[in-house]
């Protein structure tokens, strides 16, 4: 059973964004740290593989977060829901009720 956009709870899009951004923070960095520690132990390169892969994981996370947020920003801009809430706020500040 699929929900329509009007019946969707107000908090659901925020939780979805939080989950996707959190995944971009956790997965690449943790994977890089684990792989870096293993490579250092395997090849005796301590701490170079760990540090190098930490930087690569951070860069991957940064690009993933920027990409995800930009997609949501485009979605919000195309839906016009942000503009509707701004117009509603302007009506209440102009003294019209």
C-alpha positions in Angstrom: 0.0 0.0 0.0 1.6 3.3 -1.1 1.1 6.5 0.7 0.2 9.7 -1.2 2.3 12.8 -0.6 -0.5 14.5 1.4 -0.8 11.5 3.8 2.9 11.3 4.4 4.0 12.4 8.0 5.8 15.7 8.0 8.9 14.2 9.6 9.4 11.3 7.1 11.4 13.3 4.5 13.7 14.6 7.2 14.4 11.1 8.5 15.1 9.9 5.0 17.6 12.7 4.4 19.2 12.1 7.8 19.6 8.4 7.0 21.2 8.9 3.6 23.6 11.6 4.8 24.5 9.5 7.9 25.3 6.6 5.6 27.6 8.8 3.6 29.4 9.8 6.8 29.7 6.3 8.3 30.3 3.8 5.5 33.2 5.2 3.6 35.1 6.4 6.6 34.7 3.2 8.7 35.5 1.1 5.6 38.6 3.1 5.0 39.7 2.9 8.6 39.3 -0.9 8.8 41.0 -1.5 5.5 43.8 0.9 6.4 44.5 -0.8 9.7 44.5 -4.2 8.0 46.8 -3.1 5.2 49.2 -1.5 7.7 49.3 -4.8 9.7 49.7 -6.9 6.6 52.4 -4.9 4.9 54.1 -3.1 7.8 53.4 0.3 6.5 52.1 1.7 9.7 50.5 4.4 9.7 50.6 5.4 6.0 47.9 3.2 4.6 45.6 4.1 7.6 46.2 7.8 7.1 46.0 7.7 3.3 42.7 5.7 3.3 41.3 8.0 6.0 41.8 11.0 3.8 40.3 9.1 0.8 37.3 8.1 2.9 36.8 11.7 4.1 36.9 12.9 0.5 34.4 10.2 -0.7 32.1 11.1 2.2 32.3 14.8 1.4 31.4 14.3 -2.3 28.6 11.9 -1.4 27.1 14.3 1.1 27.2 17.2 -1.3 25.7 15.1 -4.1 22.9 13.8 -1.8 22.0 17.3 -0.4 22.1 18.9 -3.9 19.6 16.2 -5.1 17.3 17.0 -2.2 17.7 20.8 -2.8 16.7 20.3 -6.5 13.7 18.2 -5.4 12.6 20.8 -3.0 13.0 23.6 -5.6 11.0 21.7 -8.2 8.2 20.9 -5.8 7.7 24.5 -4.9 6.8 23.5 -1.3 9.5 25.8 0.1 8.1 28.8 -1.8 4.6 28.1 -0.5 5.7 28.2 3.1 7.5 31.4 2.5 4.4 33.0 0.9 2.4 31.8 3.9 4.8 33.5 6.3 4.7 36.7 4.3 0.9 36.9 4.5 1.0 36.6 8.3 3.6 39.3 8.7 1.7 41.8 6.5 -1.1 41.9 9.0 -3.5 39.9 6.9 -5.0 37.0 8.9 
